[in-house]
Amino acid sequence: MAIKTNQYKALEDVVGPENISADPVILDAWAWRSGMAVFDEKFNPRYEAIVLPGNTNEVQAIVRLCNKFKLQFKASSTGWGVYCDPTGPGVIKIDLRRMDRIIEINEKNMYAVVEPYVISAQLQAELMKRGLNCNTNGAGSITSALPLAAHEGIGHMSQHASYGERNQLAVEWVTPEGEIVRMGSLGSLGEWFCGDGPGPSLRGVIRGNVVPLGGLGVFTKAATKVYHWPGPPTFPIEGVSPHYAPTHMPPGFMLRFLSFASEERRAEAIRKIGESEIGFVLMGFNAPMVASNIATSNEEEVKLTEQYNKLVQGPGFALVIVGNSPNDFDYKKRVLHQIVDETKGRSLEAVEDPKIEPGYLWRCIRITSSIRETCRATGVFGGEVFGTDAYSVQSNFIQHSVKDKSELIKQGLIYADSTIPFTTSIEHGQFGHSEVLIRYTPNPETSKALKEYVGKANQVAVNGHFGLPHHVFGDAVHDFFGPHMSNYHLWLRKIKKTFDPNEASEPSSYISAKE
Ligand SMILES: Cc1cc2nc3c(=O)[nH]c(=O)nc-3n(C[C@H](O)[C@H](O)[C@H](O)COP(=O)(O)OP(=O)(O)OC[C@H]3O[C@@H](n4cnc5c(N)ncnc54)[C@H](O)[C@@H]3O)c2cc1C
């Protein structure tokens, strides 16, 4: 299907001729994916047209036209995620890159209001000048600072700065039918400080397990909580990529990679660090992920992976502690020392090297290493992304993967990095989160094996009553989990049907209204 001339003209009247295209070259640029989570596919179906609205009223007009013409639309902020793509014809892309303004930084009440194409790197740089900081998606600071665009928004600093769902305050939402809804305090007072009421809250409706991933309208502005930043207003970076790094550690900062003899010991250390609230960054990486972060080439990565795998005792995590004063720093170091003693943790000395520590710190705070960690070794990554729940629930669930991942490694289907899963803590231990990183070169055999692997993991989640993973997109997976979990899929479908009777908001990564 190609977009009809009258439809194109109507959309063009909204955004102007320079902000719309149906040129095949342009459409293919949006259809390309390197194959990440879609296994061996490279090109997704083409959009019918790409439109670039400049403000909320233009978004509203486009959404209304889609309803009128029975076209579907899918919005994206930075377009980083695979869920930004359509799965069939008849869809137009609403690319929000022209909506790139930081609307407000409220230092007193500690929130920031952003449009979708403000990336975390920009917002964080502005905040740091004011002694503030924001949670940043672990996917990288090149992703949207909107707490709603991201998949779940968990990242390195979530230990103290939480994640998308918990940081979201007031939101401006263009519903799938084209109504503008101003949620929370924005609707009643015109202010951004609160995500709920007075009156009924729509927070659960627009979020669910993760955000609706393009299947429930367009978020055009949102406020996010911001946090205290005890560091310098800028990092003094030197060098040329991939070798750039700060020249030295800022005063009062320390980074360590700690490993433990067992998952029980690691869990105990994470709990104690959470209870004492000394962690600024806590990321449950395994040794090969540390190697990926530090190495600047594949050859170096393979060498460091071998070295670090031998040097660690077992599961571990990267930890940054930061002092608000010399005394506070000293206190936190002493608390850490005691916890490490009690849990028999071991520091990976390579990370303490003054040539390594500042760069690693910078990559953990400015969040610049995701591609190194996920895609550099083999070009493609996949695996499992589990949910957010008590740390022990997450940790117990993910242990199943050790055996299953070893099988894939034994068969030579995936990169033999480590079978230790990624398990981490959020909000000083309030929540846990777990994932398994699988790096591989796409081919039909691996794709088939990985699909089976994910299927097995979903079955373990159901059988063990471990809750809903985060990677649950589309009808088939919701229909698999729903009957085991209070029939939530029926309710989600009702939400979709009520707010989107014409199914204008493309639902392939969310849920469709079908019975
Ligand atoms: C290498 C890599 C690492 C990743 N690591 C993490 C991680 O650590 N933590 C994590 O949470 N996720 C992670 N992800 C998942 C995901 O890709 C990102 O969270 C997300 O894509 C971030 O980009 P974004 O926020 O700009 O949203 P986009 O990529 O633009 O969009 C993501 C989804 O949200 C929808 N959407 C975006 N903006 C809007 C809007 N304004 N209105 C309505 N719908 C919208 C899109 O349709 C799409 O479905 C990772 C992905 C990759 C490729």
Ligand as a Chemical Component Dictionary entry (heavy atoms), coordinates in Angstrom:
data_LIG
# 
_chem_comp.id                   LIG 
_chem_comp.type                 NON-POLYMER 
_chem_comp.pdbx_formal_charge   0 
_chem_comp.three_letter_code    LIG 
# 
loop_
_chem_comp_atom.comp_id 
_chem_comp_atom.atom_id 
_chem_comp_atom.alt_atom_id 
_chem_comp_atom.type_symbol 
_chem_comp_atom.charge 
_chem_comp_atom.model_Cartn_x 
_chem_comp_atom.model_Cartn_y 
_chem_comp_atom.model_Cartn_z 
_chem_comp_atom.pdbx_ordinal 
LIG C1  C1  C 0 21.958 -1.639 23.115 1  
LIG C2  C2  C 0 20.661 -1.458 23.836 2  
LIG C3  C3  C 0 20.645 -1.450 25.216 3  
LIG C4  C4  C 0 19.447 -1.245 25.908 4  
LIG N1  N1  N 0 19.493 -1.152 27.258 5  
LIG C5  C5  C 0 18.391 -0.771 27.946 6  
LIG C6  C6  C 0 18.451 -0.508 29.342 7  
LIG O1  O1  O 0 19.498 -0.660 29.964 8  
LIG N2  N2  N 0 17.322 -0.094 29.971 9  
LIG C7  C7  C 0 16.135 0.087  29.288 10 
LIG O2  O2  O 0 15.161 0.501  29.884 11 
LIG N3  N3  N 0 16.051 -0.178 27.970 12 
LIG C8  C8  C 0 17.135 -0.589 27.289 13 
LIG N4  N4  N 0 17.051 -0.835 25.943 14 
LIG C9  C9  C 0 15.714 -0.856 25.343 15 
LIG C10 C10 C 0 15.195 0.349  24.525 16 
LIG O3  O3  O 0 15.748 0.311  23.256 17 
LIG C11 C11 C 0 15.335 1.709  25.109 18 
LIG O4  O4  O 0 14.859 1.772  26.422 19 
LIG C12 C12 C 0 14.550 2.776  24.330 20 
LIG O5  O5  O 0 14.475 2.488  22.964 21 
LIG C13 C13 C 0 15.191 4.068  24.591 22 
LIG O6  O6  O 0 14.984 5.053  23.599 23 
LIG P1  P1  P 0 13.886 6.154  23.701 24 
LIG O7  O7  O 0 13.524 6.354  25.127 25 
LIG O8  O8  O 0 14.384 7.338  22.967 26 
LIG O9  O9  O 0 12.646 5.504  22.993 27 
LIG P2  P2  P 0 12.469 5.093  21.468 28 
LIG O10 O10 O 0 13.519 4.126  21.100 29 
LIG O11 O11 O 0 12.250 6.270  20.595 30 
LIG O12 O12 O 0 11.050 4.335  21.591 31 
LIG C14 C14 C 0 10.888 3.211  22.406 32 
LIG C15 C15 C 0 9.409  2.788  22.350 33 
LIG O13 O13 O 0 8.581  3.774  22.928 34 
LIG C16 C16 C 0 7.679  4.346  21.964 35 
LIG N5  N5  N 0 7.788  5.810  22.089 36 
LIG C17 C17 C 0 8.929  6.522  22.105 37 
LIG N6  N6  N 0 8.682  7.804  22.298 38 
LIG C18 C18 C 0 7.342  7.913  22.384 39 
LIG C19 C19 C 0 6.481  9.012  22.588 40 
LIG N7  N7  N 0 6.960  10.229 22.775 41 
LIG N8  N8  N 0 5.152  8.771  22.636 42 
LIG C20 C20 C 0 4.665  7.515  22.488 43 
LIG N9  N9  N 0 5.445  6.428  22.294 44 
LIG C21 C21 C 0 6.766  6.644  22.243 45 
LIG C22 C22 C 0 8.137  3.897  20.601 46 
LIG O14 O14 O 0 7.056  3.701  19.721 47 
LIG C23 C23 C 0 8.836  2.594  20.929 48 
LIG O15 O15 O 0 7.895  1.578  20.968 49 
LIG C24 C24 C 0 18.225 -1.083 25.211 50 
LIG C25 C25 C 0 18.247 -1.124 23.823 51 
LIG C26 C26 C 0 19.426 -1.298 23.144 52 
LIG C27 C27 C 0 19.392 -1.316 21.647 53 
# 
loop_
_chem_comp_bond.comp_id 
_chem_comp_bond.atom_id_1 
_chem_comp_bond.atom_id_2 
_chem_comp_bond.value_order 
_chem_comp_bond.pdbx_ordinal 
LIG C1  C2  SING 1  
LIG C2  C3  SING 2  
LIG C2  C26 DOUB 3  
LIG C3  C4  DOUB 4  
LIG C4  N1  SING 5  
LIG C4  C24 SING 6  
LIG N1  C5  DOUB 7  
LIG C5  C6  SING 8  
LIG C5  C8  SING 9  
LIG C6  O1  DOUB 10 
LIG C6  N2  SING 11 
LIG N2  C7  SING 12 
LIG C7  O2  DOUB 13 
LIG C7  N3  SING 14 
LIG N3  C8  DOUB 15 
LIG C8  N4  SING 16 
LIG N4  C9  SING 17 
LIG N4  C24 SING 18 
LIG C9  C10 SING 19 
LIG C10 O3  SING 20 
LIG C10 C11 SING 21 
LIG C11 O4  SING 22 
LIG C11 C12 SING 23 
LIG C12 O5  SING 24 
LIG C12 C13 SING 25 
LIG C13 O6  SING 26 
LIG O6  P1  SING 27 
LIG P1  O7  DOUB 28 
LIG P1  O8  SING 29 
LIG P1  O9  SING 30 
LIG O9  P2  SING 31 
LIG P2  O10 DOUB 32 
LIG P2  O11 SING 33 
LIG P2  O12 SING 34 
LIG O12 C14 SING 35 
LIG C14 C15 SING 36 
LIG C15 O13 SING 37 
LIG C15 C23 SING 38 
LIG O13 C16 SING 39 
LIG C16 N5  SING 40 
LIG C16 C22 SING 41 
LIG N5  C17 SING 42 
LIG N5  C21 SING 43 
LIG C17 N6  DOUB 44 
LIG N6  C18 SING 45 
LIG C18 C19 SING 46 
LIG C18 C21 DOUB 47 
LIG C19 N7  SING 48 
LIG C19 N8  DOUB 49 
LIG N8  C20 SING 50 
LIG C20 N9  DOUB 51 
LIG N9  C21 SING 52 
LIG C22 O14 SING 53 
LIG C22 C23 SING 54 
LIG C23 O15 SING 55 
LIG C24 C25 DOUB 56 
LIG C25 C26 SING 57 
LIG C26 C27 SING 58 
# 
